[in-house]
């Protein structure tokens, strides 16, 4: 994942919607995609992942998948994002090897400590606010919640990414709190008609904050 700070989490009710949304995001400068296609039949998800992976011939981007560790090995994807109730990170690491990306969800300080101990590559901490893109939503953190958790974090942790209805206006306050990057979904899809929107997000993410 190098120094990538913006992750696009795909959405769409059908494989066609998913593919088109991802293609549009790549066209506008997204360089890290998390394929998230909940409740899709495994065959459909695998076929979609294969199609998206083929886009690497035209775009330079990182491709991870939500939940499905086996797809990482089967299709040589770049990694996986695991929720708190998904496969343990240590088990996933044994299956896909040391060089693949493994991200882990967290909602509390204790869960952040758990993710640090599990040695994931990054932590998706959230949600910042209510979002319709995720069922069984964890308690909302808000900026105060991020501050409380980050202030208690050890000096050396995996990079923390804010998740859960993050928008552009949130980036500066989140970065000032110590958040490394953001994962966004609907916000990106709804703003792609705006010229240079992705570049504007990246400028905020890579700016220096005291």
N, C-alpha and C positions, 0 to 999 in steps of 0.2 A: 504493500500500500504506500510505501515511501512516505512522502509528505502530503499525500492527498487529504483534503479537509472537507470536501463536499461529496456526499454519497446520495445518489438518487435511488429511492425505493420505488420500484415499479408498481403500477396499479392498473386495473382494468378488469372488467367482468368476463371477458373472453380472451382467448389467445391472440386474436387479431388486435384487440384494443391494447393489450399488453405490448405486443410487438411494435405497433405504431407509436405508442407513447415513448417507448425506449428509443426508437429510431429518431423521433423528434428531439428528445433530450440529447442524444449524441450529436445530432446536427447542430445543436446550439452550444456545444462545448462541454457537456457533462463527460467526465472521464472515469467515473466509478459508478457501477450499477449493481444494486442488489435486486435480483429477480425474486419478487414476492408474489406468488400466485396461489393464494390459499384455497383449499378445497378443490383444486383442479385434479382431475384424474392423473395418475402418475404418467401415463403414456403421453397425455397432452403437455404436461410440464416438461417432460424430457424432450419432446419434439420442439417446444418453444425454446428451451435452453440451447438446443443444438443450433437453431436458426439464429439466435442472438450471438452465440459464440462465433458463428460464421462472419458476423459483422466486424470481427477483429481484423479481417482482411482489409477493411476500409477505414476503421477507426482504431485509435490507440486508447484502450480503456480496460479497466479492471472489472471483472465479472464475478460476483459471488451470488450464491443462492440462499434463500431463507429456508432453514430447517433440514434440507435434504442432503445429508452428508454423502450418501452413496453417489449422487450425481456428480459431486466434485471429482471423485475418482473415475467414474465412468466416462465423463466428458472432458476431463482435465481442466476444470474450471479453476478460478483463482482462489476460491475459498467459500466459506459458509458463515451465515449468521445464525446463532442459536439462542432461543428464548430460554427462560428459566426452567421450563418444564420439558425442554427438548433433550436430546442426547447430551450426556456430560461432555464438557470440553476435552477432558483428558482422553476419553474414549474416541472422540472425533479425531484428536491429534494422532492417536495410534493408527487410525484408519487412513488418514489422508497425508500424513507425513509432516515433517517439521517446517516446510517452506510454504505451505498454504496459509492463507489468512483465515483466522477464526475470530469472529466477533461475538460478544456475549451481551445480552440484555441485563440491565440492572435498574432498580427503582428506589433502593434504600442504601444507606451507608454499609450495612452488613452485607448486602448483595454485591456492592462494589468490592468489598474486602474478599468475598468469595471469588469474584472474577479475577482479582489480582492473584490470588493463590492458585487459581486454575491456569494462569498464564495465557489468557487470551491475548490477541493482538490489539484489540480495541474494545472499549465498553460503550454500548449504546445506552445512555442514561436518560430516563424520562418516564412518562411523557411530560413535556413542558406544559401543555394544555390539552383540552379535550380534542380527540380526533375520531372521525368516523371510520378511518381506514383500518382500525384494529379492534377486534372483539375482545371482551374481557379485559378492558383497559385497567391498568394499574393506577393507584392514586396519583393525582396530578401534582407535580412538583412546583411549578411556577419558578420564577427567578430566585425566590427566597429558598426554595428547596435545593436548587443547584448550589447556591452559596453555602448552605449548611453542610451539604455532603462534601463538596470540594474542599472546604476549609478543614475538614477532618481527614482528608485523604493523606496517605503517606507520600513522601517526597517523590518516590518512583512508582508510577502506576502506568498501565497502558493508556494510550490517548483516550480521552473521554469525548464522545460525540453526543450532542443533544438531539433528542428525537421527540416526535409527537407534536405535529402542527406547528413546527418552527417556520417563521417567516423572515424576510430580509431584515425587518426592523429589530428582530431579536438578536441578530448576530453580534453586534457591537457589545451590548450588555452581557451576553453569554461569554464572549471572548474575554472580557474584562474580569469575569469571575474565574477564568481559568479553563473554560471549555476549549478543547482543541479544534473540533470541527462540528459539522451538523449533517444530519440525514433528513432529507426533505422528499416529499412525494407530490401531493396535490398542489402545493405552493409552486413548485416548478412547472407542473403541467398547465396551471392556470395563467402563467406569466410568460410563456414562451413566445407569445406574439410581441413581446417588448424587446426591442433591439438590445443586444449585449447584456441581457438580464443575468445570464450565468457568469459572465465576466465580472459584473458588478458584485455578485455574491462572493466570488473568489477574492476580489480585491479587499473586501471586508474581512474575510477569513484569514488572509495572509498579512493584513496590516499589523503593525507593532502596537501593542497595548501596554501601558504602564502597569 
